[in-house]
Amino acid sequence: MFGDMMGMMNKIKETQAKLEQTKKRLDTVMLTEKSNDDLLKVTITANRELKSIEINDELLKDKEQLEDYLILTLNKAIQKASKINDTEVSAVAKEGMPDIPGLTS
């Protein structure tokens, strides 16, 4: 029984370390999202950190239009990043789950 607990604790520690490595790696995964007409481009990491915004001068003439473009394009980028992040983190977490009797996935 004690050996099983130690094994589970070690597995949990290993999983935590793998999760941290995965999060660091996701900081290097860059996603670029553009507006449909390429007037706005944003780059974001898979950890949802905004890295750059490129705005065409045409958009600078209309504040409301620019705001709309930013909202739409940033939301699309965040959704893509979240999907990648969730998939990667879930895979590591699932792999590291200890086999506890009575729990099923």
Secondary structure, DSSP 8 states (H G I E B T S, - for coil): -HHHHHHHHHHHHHHHHHHHHHHHHHTT-EEEEE-TTSSEEEEEETT--EEEEEE-GGGGG-HHHHHHHHHHHHHHHHHHHHHHHHHHHHHHHHHT----TT---
